[in-house]
């Protein structure tokens, strides 16, 4: 199944990379690549990861990669990556705005 990224997910990847680059530009590049690869791998088994509690009705699932969470929805013909965020952040407001 193909994987597509929402604009917000692309922006969040850039922000993650910028934040990590403050300490290590090389690690910023390699880690954002890891996040992208983890998201793209969702196309192989999109239903393998759990729903986000309280957001099941929206079909939002999550895959954890390190301290980060890839939030996505499985649609008829694609996996749609909604957001990539540090696991300690409150991403509920973003998900509610998708409703």
Gaussian input, Z-matrix of N, CA and C with variables (Angstrom, degrees):
# hf/3-21g

backbone

0 1
 N
 C     1     B1
 C     2     B2     1     A1
 N     3     B3     2     A2     1     D1
 C     4     B4     3     A3     2     D2
 C     5     B5     4     A4     3     D3
 N     6     B6     5     A5     4     D4
 C     7     B7     6     A6     5     D5
 C     8     B8     7     A7     6     D6
 N     9     B9     8     A8     7     D7
 C    10    B10     9     A9     8     D8
 C    11    B11    10    A10     9     D9
 N    12    B12    11    A11    10    D10
 C    13    B13    12    A12    11    D11
 C    14    B14    13    A13    12    D12
 N    15    B15    14    A14    13    D13
 C    16    B16    15    A15    14    D14
 C    17    B17    16    A16    15    D15
 N    18    B18    17    A17    16    D16
 C    19    B19    18    A18    17    D17
 C    20    B20    19    A19    18    D18
 N    21    B21    20    A20    19    D19
 C    22    B22    21    A21    20    D20
 C    23    B23    22    A22    21    D21
 N    24    B24    23    A23    22    D22
 C    25    B25    24    A24    23    D23
 C    26    B26    25    A25    24    D24
 N    27    B27    26    A26    25    D25
 C    28    B28    27    A27    26    D26
 C    29    B29    28    A28    27    D27
 N    30    B30    29    A29    28    D28
 C    31    B31    30    A30    29    D29
 C    32    B32    31    A31    30    D30
 N    33    B33    32    A32    31    D31
 C    34    B34    33    A33    32    D32
 C    35    B35    34    A34    33    D33
 N    36    B36    35    A35    34    D34
 C    37    B37    36    A36    35    D35
 C    38    B38    37    A37    36    D36
 N    39    B39    38    A38    37    D37
 C    40    B40    39    A39    38    D38
 C    41    B41    40    A40    39    D39
 N    42    B42    41    A41    40    D40
 C    43    B43    42    A42    41    D41
 C    44    B44    43    A43    42    D42
 N    45    B45    44    A44    43    D43
 C    46    B46    45    A45    44    D44
 C    47    B47    46    A46    45    D45
 N    48    B48    47    A47    46    D46
 C    49    B49    48    A48    47    D47
 C    50    B50    49    A49    48    D48
 N    51    B51    50    A50    49    D49
 C    52    B52    51    A51    50    D50
 C    53    B53    52    A52    51    D51
 N    54    B54    53    A53    52    D52
 C    55    B55    54    A54    53    D53
 C    56    B56    55    A55    54    D54
 N    57    B57    56    A56    55    D55
 C    58    B58    57    A57    56    D56
 C    59    B59    58    A58    57    D57
 N    60    B60    59    A59    58    D58
 C    61    B61    60    A60    59    D59
 C    62    B62    61    A61    60    D60
 N    63    B63    62    A62    61    D61
 C    64    B64    63    A63    62    D62
 C    65    B65    64    A64    63    D63
 N    66    B66    65    A65    64    D64
 C    67    B67    66    A66    65    D65
 C    68    B68    67    A67    66    D66
 N    69    B69    68    A68    67    D67
 C    70    B70    69    A69    68    D68
 C    71    B71    70    A70    69    D69
 N    72    B72    71    A71    70    D70
 C    73    B73    72    A72    71    D71
 C    74    B74    73    A73    72    D72
 N    75    B75    74    A74    73    D73
 C    76    B76    75    A75    74    D74
 C    77    B77    76    A76    75    D75
 N    78    B78    77    A77    76    D76
 C    79    B79    78    A78    77    D77
 C    80    B80    79    A79    78    D78
 N    81    B81    80    A80    79    D79
 C    82    B82    81    A81    80    D80
 C    83    B83    82    A82    81    D81
 N    84    B84    83    A83    82    D82
 C    85    B85    84    A84    83    D83
 C    86    B86    85    A85    84    D84
 N    87    B87    86    A86    85    D85
 C    88    B88    87    A87    86    D86
 C    89    B89    88    A88    87    D87
 N    90    B90    89    A89    88    D88
 C    91    B91    90    A90    89    D89
 C    92    B92    91    A91    90    D90
 N    93    B93    92    A92    91    D91
 C    94    B94    93    A93    92    D92
 C    95    B95    94    A94    93    D93
 N    96    B96    95    A95    94    D94
 C    97    B97    96    A96    95    D95
 C    98    B98    97    A97    96    D96
 N    99    B99    98    A98    97    D97
 C   100   B100    99    A99    98    D98
 C   101   B101   100   A100    99    D99
 N   102   B102   101   A101   100   D100
 C   103   B103   102   A102   101   D101
 C   104   B104   103   A103   102   D102
 N   105   B105   104   A104   103   D103
 C   106   B106   105   A105   104   D104
 C   107   B107   106   A106   105   D105
 N   108   B108   107   A107   106   D106
 C   109   B109   108   A108   107   D107
 C   110   B110   109   A109   108   D108
 N   111   B111   110   A110   109   D109
 C   112   B112   111   A111   110   D110
 C   113   B113   112   A112   111   D111
 N   114   B114   113   A113   112   D112
 C   115   B115   114   A114   113   D113
 C   116   B116   115   A115   114   D114
 N   117   B117   116   A116   115   D115
 C   118   B118   117   A117   116   D116
 C   119   B119   118   A118   117   D117
 N   120   B120   119   A119   118   D118
 C   121   B121   120   A120   119   D119
 C   122   B122   121   A121   120   D120
 N   123   B123   122   A122   121   D121
 C   124   B124   123   A123   122   D122
 C   125   B125   124   A124   123   D123
 N   126   B126   125   A125   124   D124
 C   127   B127   126   A126   125   D125
 C   128   B128   127   A127   126   D126
 N   129   B129   128   A128   127   D127
 C   130   B130   129   A129   128   D128
 C   131   B131   130   A130   129   D129
 N   132   B132   131   A131   130   D130
 C   133   B133   132   A132   131   D131
 C   134   B134   133   A133   132   D132
 N   135   B135   134   A134   133   D133
 C   136   B136   135   A135   134   D134
 C   137   B137   136   A136   135   D135
 N   138   B138   137   A137   136   D136
 C   139   B139   138   A138   137   D137
 C   140   B140   139   A139   138   D138
 N   141   B141   140   A140   139   D139
 C   142   B142   141   A141   140   D140
 C   143   B143   142   A142   141   D141
 N   144   B144   143   A143   142   D142
 C   145   B145   144   A144   143   D143
 C   146   B146   145   A145   144   D144
 N   147   B147   146   A146   145   D145
 C   148   B148   147   A147   146   D146
 C   149   B149   148   A148   147   D147
 N   150   B150   149   A149   148   D148
 C   151   B151   150   A150   149   D149
 C   152   B152   151   A151   150   D150
 N   153   B153   152   A152   151   D151
 C   154   B154   153   A153   152   D152
 C   155   B155   154   A154   153   D153
 N   156   B156   155   A155   154   D154
 C   157   B157   156   A156   155   D155
 C   158   B158   157   A157   156   D156
 N   159   B159   158   A158   157   D157
 C   160   B160   159   A159   158   D158
 C   161   B161   160   A160   159   D159
 N   162   B162   161   A161   160   D160
 C   163   B163   162   A162   161   D161
 C   164   B164   163   A163   162   D162
 N   165   B165   164   A164   163   D163
 C   166   B166   165   A165   164   D164
 C   167   B167   166   A166   165   D165
 N   168   B168   167   A167   166   D166
 C   169   B169   168   A168   167   D167
 C   170   B170   169   A169   168   D168
 N   171   B171   170   A170   169   D169
 C   172   B172   171   A171   170   D170
 C   173   B173   172   A172   171   D171
 N   174   B174   173   A173   172   D172
 C   175   B175   174   A174   173   D173
 C   176   B176   175   A175   174   D174
 N   177   B177   176   A176   175   D175
 C   178   B178   177   A177   176   D176
 C   179   B179   178   A178   177   D177
 N   180   B180   179   A179   178   D178
 C   181   B181   180   A180   179   D179
 C   182   B182   181   A181   180   D180
 N   183   B183   182   A182   181   D181
 C   184   B184   183   A183   182   D182
 C   185   B185   184   A184   183   D183
 N   186   B186   185   A185   184   D184
 C   187   B187   186   A186   185   D185
 C   188   B188   187   A187   186   D186
 N   189   B189   188   A188   187   D187
 C   190   B190   189   A189   188   D188
 C   191   B191   190   A190   189   D189
 N   192   B192   191   A191   190   D190
 C   193   B193   192   A192   191   D191
 C   194   B194   193   A193   192   D192
 N   195   B195   194   A194   193   D193
 C   196   B196   195   A195   194   D194
 C   197   B197   196   A196   195   D195
 N   198   B198   197   A197   196   D196
 C   199   B199   198   A198   197   D197
 C   200   B200   199   A199   198   D198
 N   201   B201   200   A200   199   D199
 C   202   B202   201   A201   200   D200
 C   203   B203   202   A202   201   D201
 N   204   B204   203   A203   202   D202
 C   205   B205   204   A204   203   D203
 C   206   B206   205   A205   204   D204
 N   207   B207   206   A206   205   D205
 C   208   B208   207   A207   206   D206
 C   209   B209   208   A208   207   D207
 N   210   B210   209   A209   208   D208
 C   211   B211   210   A210   209   D209
 C   212   B212   211   A211   210   D210
 N   213   B213   212   A212   211   D211
 C   214   B214   213   A213   212   D212
 C   215   B215   214   A214   213   D213
 N   216   B216   215   A215   214   D214
 C   217   B217   216   A216   215   D215
 C   218   B218   217   A217   216   D216
 N   219   B219   218   A218   217   D217
 C   220   B220   219   A219   218   D218
 C   221   B221   220   A220   219   D219
 N   222   B222   221   A221   220   D220
 C   223   B223   222   A222   221   D221
 C   224   B224   223   A223   222   D222
 N   225   B225   224   A224   223   D223
 C   226   B226   225   A225   224   D224
 C   227   B227   226   A226   225   D225
 N   228   B228   227   A227   226   D226
 C   229   B229   228   A228   227   D227
 C   230   B230   229   A229   228   D228
 N   231   B231   230   A230   229   D229
 C   232   B232   231   A231   230   D230
 C   233   B233   232   A232   231   D231
 N   234   B234   233   A233   232   D232
 C   235   B235   234   A234   233   D233
 C   236   B236   235   A235   234   D234
 N   237   B237   236   A236   235   D235
 C   238   B238   237   A237   236   D236
 C   239   B239   238   A238   237   D237
 N   240   B240   239   A239   238   D238
 C   241   B241   240   A240   239   D239
 C   242   B242   241   A241   240   D240
 N   243   B243   242   A242   241   D241
 C   244   B244   243   A243   242   D242
 C   245   B245   244   A244   243   D243
 N   246   B246   245   A245   244   D244
 C   247   B247   246   A246   245   D245
 C   248   B248   247   A247   246   D246
 N   249   B249   248   A248   247   D247
 C   250   B250   249   A249   248   D248
 C   251   B251   250   A250   249   D249
 N   252   B252   251   A251   250   D250
 C   253   B253   252   A252   251   D251
 C   254   B254   253   A253   252   D252
 N   255   B255   254   A254   253   D253
 C   256   B256   255   A255   254   D254
 C   257   B257   256   A256   255   D255
 N   258   B258   257   A257   256   D256
 C   259   B259   258   A258   257   D257
 C   260   B260   259   A259   258   D258
 N   261   B261   260   A260   259   D259
 C   262   B262   261   A261   260   D260
 C   263   B263   262   A262   261   D261
 N   264   B264   263   A263   262   D262
 C   265   B265   264   A264   263   D263
 C   266   B266   265   A265   264   D264
 N   267   B267   266   A266   265   D265
 C   268   B268   267   A267   266   D266
 C   269   B269   268   A268   267   D267
 N   270   B270   269   A269   268   D268
 C   271   B271   270   A270   269   D269
 C   272   B272   271   A271   270   D270
 N   273   B273   272   A272   271   D271
 C   274   B274   273   A273   272   D272
 C   275   B275   274   A274   273   D273
 N   276   B276   275   A275   274   D274
 C   277   B277   276   A276   275   D275
 C   278   B278   277   A277   276   D276
 N   279   B279   278   A278   277   D277
 C   280   B280   279   A279   278   D278
 C   281   B281   280   A280   279   D279
 N   282   B282   281   A281   280   D280
 C   283   B283   282   A282   281   D281
 C   284   B284   283   A283   282   D282
 N   285   B285   284   A284   283   D283
 C   286   B286   285   A285   284   D284
 C   287   B287   286   A286   285   D285
 N   288   B288   287   A287   286   D286
 C   289   B289   288   A288   287   D287
 C   290   B290   289   A289   288   D288
 N   291   B291   290   A290   289   D289
 C   292   B292   291   A291   290   D290
 C   293   B293   292   A292   291   D291
 N   294   B294   293   A293   292   D292
 C   295   B295   294   A294   293   D293
 C   296   B296   295   A295   294   D294

   B1=1.4496
   B2=1.5311
   B3=1.3043
   B4=1.4676
   B5=1.5303
   B6=1.3125
   B7=1.4620
   B8=1.5224
   B9=1.3288
   B10=1.4645
   B11=1.5231
   B12=1.3134
   B13=1.4505
   B14=1.5271
   B15=1.3222
   B16=1.4605
   B17=1.5273
   B18=1.3119
   B19=1.4611
   B20=1.5206
   B21=1.3067
   B22=1.4632
   B23=1.5250
   B24=1.3178
   B25=1.4677
   B26=1.5265
   B27=1.3193
   B28=1.4597
   B29=1.5299
   B30=1.3282
   B31=1.4736
   B32=1.5195
   B33=1.3284
   B34=1.4630
   B35=1.5249
   B36=1.3316
   B37=1.4697
   B38=1.5303
   B39=1.3240
   B40=1.4602
   B41=1.5254
   B42=1.3271
   B43=1.4648
   B44=1.5245
   B45=1.3116
   B46=1.4724
   B47=1.5256
   B48=1.3155
   B49=1.4590
   B50=1.5227
   B51=1.3279
   B52=1.4698
   B53=1.5235
   B54=1.3215
   B55=1.4598
   B56=1.5362
   B57=1.3114
   B58=1.4643
   B59=1.5257
   B60=1.3286
   B61=1.4676
   B62=1.5201
   B63=1.3225
   B64=1.4679
   B65=1.5252
   B66=1.3322
   B67=1.4614
   B68=1.5220
   B69=1.3331
   B70=1.4620
   B71=1.5309
   B72=1.3253
   B73=1.4666
   B74=1.5384
   B75=1.3167
   B76=1.4711
   B77=1.5233
   B78=1.3185
   B79=1.4718
   B80=1.5251
   B81=1.3199
   B82=1.4692
   B83=1.5213
   B84=1.3127
   B85=1.4632
   B86=1.5240
   B87=1.3332
   B88=1.4708
   B89=1.5250
   B90=1.3306
   B91=1.4638
   B92=1.5239
   B93=1.3274
   B94=1.4672
   B95=1.5268
   B96=1.3248
   B97=1.4651
   B98=1.5283
   B99=1.3301
   B100=1.4720
   B101=1.5269
   B102=1.3287
   B103=1.4676
   B104=1.5277
   B105=1.3179
   B106=1.4709
   B107=1.5241
   B108=1.3215
   B109=1.4694
   B110=1.5266
   B111=1.3444
   B112=1.4714
   B113=1.5194
   B114=1.3306
   B115=1.4699
   B116=1.5297
   B117=1.3204
   B118=1.4689
   B119=1.5256
   B120=1.3244
   B121=1.4650
   B122=1.5263
   B123=1.3188
   B124=1.4671
   B125=1.5218
   B126=1.3134
   B127=1.4600
   B128=1.5169
   B129=1.3294
   B130=1.4702
   B131=1.5222
   B132=1.3179
   B133=1.4775
   B134=1.5247
   B135=1.3144
   B136=1.4618
   B137=1.5280
   B138=1.3107
   B139=1.4684
   B140=1.5311
   B141=1.3195
   B142=1.4648
   B143=1.5262
   B144=1.2996
   B145=1.4606
   B146=1.5204
   B147=1.3377
   B148=1.4698
   B149=1.5263
   B150=1.3224
   B151=1.4579
   B152=1.5205
   B153=1.3228
   B154=1.4645
   B155=1.5200
   B156=1.3382
   B157=1.4582
   B158=1.5314
   B159=1.2945
   B160=1.4650
   B161=1.5269
   B162=1.3331
   B163=1.4556
   B164=1.5235
   B165=1.3225
   B166=1.4661
   B167=1.5169
   B168=1.3195
   B169=1.4738
   B170=1.5243
   B171=1.3355
   B172=1.4584
   B173=1.5324
   B174=1.3327
   B175=1.4508
   B176=1.5196
   B177=1.3250
   B178=1.4648
   B179=1.5233
   B180=1.3149
   B181=1.4610
   B182=1.5159
   B183=1.3434
   B184=1.4609
   B185=1.5162
   B186=1.3064
   B187=1.4602
   B188=1.5255
   B189=1.3189
   B190=1.4525
   B191=1.5224
   B192=1.3262
   B193=1.4688
   B194=1.5273
   B195=1.3086
   B196=1.4677
   B197=1.5187
   B198=1.3116
   B199=1.4615
   B200=1.5208
   B201=1.3090
   B202=1.4589
   B203=1.5267
   B204=1.3267
   B205=1.4590
   B206=1.5205
   B207=1.3118
   B208=1.4579
   B209=1.5224
   B210=1.3059
   B211=1.4699
   B212=1.5235
   B213=1.3236
   B214=1.4599
   B215=1.5230
   B216=1.3200
   B217=1.4603
   B218=1.5234
   B219=1.3265
   B220=1.4638
   B221=1.5213
   B222=1.3197
   B223=1.4628
   B224=1.5290
   B225=1.3018
   B226=1.4659
   B227=1.5221
   B228=1.3276
   B229=1.4577
   B230=1.5244
   B231=1.3352
   B232=1.4578
   B233=1.5245
   B234=1.3125
   B235=1.4564
   B236=1.5192
   B237=1.3174
   B238=1.4577
   B239=1.5214
   B240=1.3338
   B241=1.4600
   B242=1.5287
   B243=1.3250
   B244=1.4542
   B245=1.5234
   B246=1.3350
   B247=1.4585
   B248=1.5170
   B249=1.3110
   B250=1.4608
   B251=1.5172
   B252=1.3214
   B253=1.4648
   B254=1.5213
   B255=1.3347
   B256=1.4629
   B257=1.5266
   B258=1.3108
   B259=1.4566
   B260=1.5200
   B261=1.3259
   B262=1.4618
   B263=1.5251
   B264=1.3061
   B265=1.4743
   B266=1.5202
   B267=1.3162
   B268=1.4568
   B269=1.5290
   B270=1.3212
   B271=1.4604
   B272=1.5272
   B273=1.3261
   B274=1.4627
   B275=1.5033
   B276=1.3242
   B277=1.4619
   B278=1.5159
   B279=1.3298
   B280=1.4550
   B281=1.5273
   B282=1.3130
   B283=1.4594
   B284=1.5176
   B285=1.3000
   B286=1.4617
   B287=1.5155
   B288=1.3220
   B289=1.4563
   B290=1.5228
   B291=1.3483
   B292=1.4648
   B293=1.5236
   B294=1.3075
   B295=1.4605
   B296=1.5138
   A1=107.81
   A2=116.05
   A3=118.47
   A4=110.60
   A5=115.34
   A6=122.46
   A7=107.88
   A8=115.89
   A9=121.83
   A10=108.67
   A11=115.77
   A12=122.69
   A13=110.68
   A14=116.55
   A15=121.29
   A16=108.27
   A17=116.81
   A18=120.61
   A19=110.70
   A20=117.10
   A21=121.36
   A22=111.07
   A23=117.81
   A24=121.00
   A25=110.49
   A26=116.73
   A27=120.21
   A28=110.59
   A29=116.62
   A30=120.60
   A31=111.22
   A32=116.28
   A33=119.00
   A34=110.68
   A35=118.39
   A36=121.19
   A37=111.05
   A38=116.32
   A39=120.20
   A40=111.00
   A41=116.61
   A42=120.47
   A43=111.48
   A44=116.65
   A45=120.81
   A46=109.30
   A47=116.34
   A48=120.77
   A49=111.95
   A50=116.79
   A51=120.47
   A52=111.18
   A53=116.44
   A54=120.50
   A55=110.90
   A56=116.98
   A57=120.78
   A58=110.64
   A59=117.15
   A60=121.55
   A61=112.69
   A62=117.09
   A63=119.26
   A64=110.99
   A65=116.11
   A66=121.18
   A67=112.84
   A68=116.43
   A69=119.08
   A70=110.89
   A71=117.42
   A72=119.78
   A73=113.27
   A74=116.87
   A75=119.42
   A76=110.61
   A77=116.42
   A78=119.39
   A79=110.27
   A80=117.38
   A81=120.20
   A82=110.19
   A83=115.49
   A84=119.80
   A85=111.70
   A86=116.48
   A87=118.55
   A88=111.43
   A89=117.71
   A90=118.93
   A91=112.06
   A92=117.44
   A93=117.63
   A94=110.39
   A95=117.61
   A96=120.71
   A97=110.12
   A98=116.78
   A99=120.66
   A100=110.46
   A101=117.07
   A102=120.38
   A103=111.09
   A104=116.15
   A105=119.92
   A106=110.08
   A107=117.51
   A108=120.94
   A109=111.54
   A110=116.61
   A111=120.13
   A112=110.32
   A113=116.59
   A114=120.08
   A115=110.76
   A116=117.04
   A117=119.89
   A118=112.02
   A119=116.86
   A120=120.57
   A121=112.29
   A122=117.47
   A123=120.24
   A124=111.86
   A125=116.58
   A126=120.33
   A127=113.43
   A128=117.12
   A129=121.61
   A130=112.80
   A131=117.38
   A132=121.42
   A133=108.77
   A134=117.47
   A135=120.45
   A136=115.50
   A137=117.32
   A138=119.67
   A139=112.58
   A140=116.43
   A141=121.12
   A142=112.70
   A143=117.71
   A144=121.39
   A145=110.25
   A146=116.49
   A147=120.05
   A148=113.59
   A149=113.09
   A150=120.05
   A151=109.06
   A152=115.54
   A153=121.06
   A154=106.97
   A155=118.22
   A156=120.07
   A157=110.88
   A158=116.16
   A159=126.00
   A160=113.05
   A161=118.59
   A162=120.91
   A163=112.25
   A164=115.43
   A165=120.17
   A166=111.08
   A167=116.96
   A168=120.53
   A169=112.17
   A170=116.26
   A171=120.89
   A172=111.65
   A173=116.50
   A174=121.25
   A175=113.84
   A176=117.03
   A177=120.51
   A178=110.03
   A179=115.00
   A180=123.03
   A181=109.27
   A182=115.67
   A183=119.29
   A184=111.33
   A185=112.51
   A186=120.33
   A187=106.35
   A188=116.04
   A189=121.25
   A190=108.83
   A191=114.60
   A192=121.18
   A193=106.83
   A194=116.30
   A195=119.95
   A196=109.36
   A197=116.45
   A198=121.41
   A199=112.42
   A200=117.41
   A201=121.58
   A202=111.20
   A203=114.36
   A204=121.85
   A205=108.14
   A206=115.46
   A207=122.28
   A208=106.56
   A209=116.56
   A210=122.42
   A211=108.54
   A212=115.96
   A213=119.12
   A214=110.82
   A215=113.97
   A216=121.74
   A217=108.11
   A218=116.68
   A219=121.91
   A220=107.24
   A221=115.34
   A222=120.90
   A223=108.58
   A224=117.47
   A225=121.28
   A226=112.93
   A227=116.86
   A228=119.43
   A229=114.11
   A230=116.81
   A231=118.75
   A232=111.60
   A233=114.32
   A234=122.62
   A235=104.49
   A236=116.90
   A237=121.77
   A238=108.90
   A239=116.32
   A240=121.78
   A241=107.84
   A242=115.23
   A243=121.60
   A244=113.02
   A245=115.37
   A246=120.00
   A247=109.31
   A248=115.96
   A249=122.04
   A250=105.74
   A251=116.38
   A252=119.98
   A253=110.55
   A254=115.21
   A255=119.87
   A256=107.82
   A257=116.40
   A258=121.24
   A259=114.86
   A260=117.80
   A261=120.93
   A262=112.47
   A263=117.50
   A264=120.50
   A265=111.10
   A266=114.97
   A267=121.42
   A268=108.14
   A269=116.36
   A270=119.86
   A271=111.71
   A272=117.10
   A273=120.77
   A274=114.38
   A275=117.96
   A276=119.83
   A277=111.71
   A278=116.62
   A279=119.74
   A280=110.66
   A281=116.36
   A282=120.02
   A283=111.09
   A284=117.87
   A285=120.57
   A286=111.62
   A287=117.11
   A288=119.57
   A289=111.74
   A290=117.10
   A291=121.90
   A292=111.33
   A293=117.68
   A294=122.46
   A295=112.41
   D1=141.31
   D2=-178.56
   D3=-76.60
   D4=154.29
   D5=-179.24
   D6=-118.63
   D7=130.51
   D8=177.35
   D9=-124.91
   D10=149.80
   D11=-179.13
   D12=-109.36
   D13=131.25
   D14=172.09
   D15=-67.96
   D16=157.39
   D17=176.94
   D18=-56.37
   D19=-39.85
   D20=179.60
   D21=-62.91
   D22=-36.87
   D23=177.44
   D24=-67.02
   D25=-40.66
   D26=177.97
   D27=-64.65
   D28=-42.11
   D29=177.24
   D30=-62.84
   D31=-40.79
   D32=-178.78
   D33=-66.12
   D34=-36.23
   D35=175.54
   D36=-61.77
   D37=-42.77
   D38=177.94
   D39=-62.67
   D40=-42.81
   D41=-179.61
   D42=-65.75
   D43=-40.10
   D44=177.25
   D45=-62.03
   D46=-47.04
   D47=179.08
   D48=-60.81
   D49=-43.60
   D50=179.36
   D51=-62.66
   D52=-40.74
   D53=-179.27
   D54=-65.10
   D55=-47.64
   D56=-179.21
   D57=-66.74
   D58=-34.24
   D59=-178.09
   D60=-64.41
   D61=-20.29
   D62=177.05
   D63=-59.58
   D64=-33.13
   D65=179.47
   D66=-102.70
   D67=-34.32
   D68=-175.06
   D69=-154.20
   D70=94.95
   D71=179.85
   D72=-57.20
   D73=-37.97
   D74=-179.50
   D75=-65.83
   D76=-43.26
   D77=-179.99
   D78=-67.86
   D79=-34.50
   D80=178.16
   D81=-58.26
   D82=-45.21
   D83=-179.74
   D84=-65.74
   D85=-45.70
   D86=-177.53
   D87=-69.41
   D88=-36.55
   D89=-178.53
   D90=-72.09
   D91=-40.79
   D92=176.54
   D93=-63.23
   D94=-33.71
   D95=175.52
   D96=-63.91
   D97=-41.46
   D98=176.90
   D99=-59.88
   D100=-43.85
   D101=179.51
   D102=-62.87
   D103=-43.22
   D104=178.67
   D105=-63.09
   D106=-44.88
   D107=179.42
   D108=-62.22
   D109=-40.65
   D110=178.06
   D111=-63.30
   D112=-40.10
   D113=178.70
   D114=-67.15
   D115=-44.07
   D116=179.71
   D117=-63.81
   D118=-32.38
   D119=178.66
   D120=-66.11
   D121=-18.02
   D122=177.30
   D123=-60.02
   D124=-25.93
   D125=178.51
   D126=-62.65
   D127=-22.81
   D128=-179.84
   D129=-80.86
   D130=-31.05
   D131=-178.50
   D132=-152.15
   D133=68.10
   D134=-172.52
   D135=-64.75
   D136=-24.89
   D137=-178.07
   D138=-96.09
   D139=10.60
   D140=-177.60
   D141=-77.19
   D142=-14.08
   D143=-175.53
   D144=-110.69
   D145=154.08
   D146=-172.01
   D147=-76.83
   D148=159.96
   D149=171.07
   D150=-69.86
   D151=153.47
   D152=174.91
   D153=-79.74
   D154=124.28
   D155=178.72
   D156=-53.98
   D157=139.51
   D158=-177.67
   D159=78.43
   D160=-8.66
   D161=-178.83
   D162=-123.68
   D163=19.27
   D164=179.15
   D165=-59.90
   D166=-39.73
   D167=-176.77
   D168=-64.14
   D169=-22.54
   D170=176.82
   D171=-89.19
   D172=-5.82
   D173=179.67
   D174=74.39
   D175=21.78
   D176=-176.71
   D177=-84.88
   D178=126.95
   D179=177.83
   D180=-114.37
   D181=168.14
   D182=179.13
   D183=-139.38
   D184=142.42
   D185=171.74
   D186=-123.26
   D187=128.82
   D188=-179.92
   D189=-92.31
   D190=136.05
   D191=173.51
   D192=-135.42
   D193=106.44
   D194=-174.74
   D195=62.87
   D196=-127.84
   D197=178.19
   D198=-91.90
   D199=6.68
   D200=-175.01
   D201=-110.04
   D202=155.50
   D203=-178.77
   D204=-122.79
   D205=128.52
   D206=174.43
   D207=-98.10
   D208=115.20
   D209=-179.39
   D210=-100.24
   D211=130.07
   D212=-174.42
   D213=-151.57
   D214=167.52
   D215=178.02
   D216=-131.19
   D217=137.59
   D218=175.61
   D219=-90.68
   D220=121.82
   D221=178.75
   D222=-112.00
   D223=-179.18
   D224=-174.32
   D225=-56.49
   D226=-42.98
   D227=-174.12
   D228=-126.49
   D229=11.82
   D230=-179.00
   D231=-159.99
   D232=162.90
   D233=167.61
   D234=-102.47
   D235=125.88
   D236=-176.38
   D237=-111.62
   D238=109.10
   D239=-179.76
   D240=-79.56
   D241=118.32
   D242=-175.81
   D243=-85.98
   D244=-42.68
   D245=-171.48
   D246=-164.08
   D247=148.28
   D248=171.77
   D249=-125.51
   D250=123.27
   D251=-170.86
   D252=-146.50
   D253=153.70
   D254=174.72
   D255=-62.21
   D256=138.48
   D257=-175.92
   D258=-61.86
   D259=-20.57
   D260=179.82
   D261=-82.37
   D262=-12.48
   D263=-178.35
   D264=-81.15
   D265=153.90
   D266=176.51
   D267=-88.02
   D268=106.33
   D269=-178.79
   D270=-100.34
   D271=5.58
   D272=-178.92
   D273=-60.72
   D274=-38.86
   D275=-179.14
   D276=-62.66
   D277=-40.80
   D278=177.63
   D279=-62.41
   D280=-46.03
   D281=-178.25
   D282=-64.71
   D283=-37.52
   D284=178.53
   D285=-67.18
   D286=-31.71
   D287=178.91
   D288=-70.24
   D289=-17.30
   D290=177.82
   D291=-77.89
   D292=-16.17
   D293=-175.53
   D294=-69.07

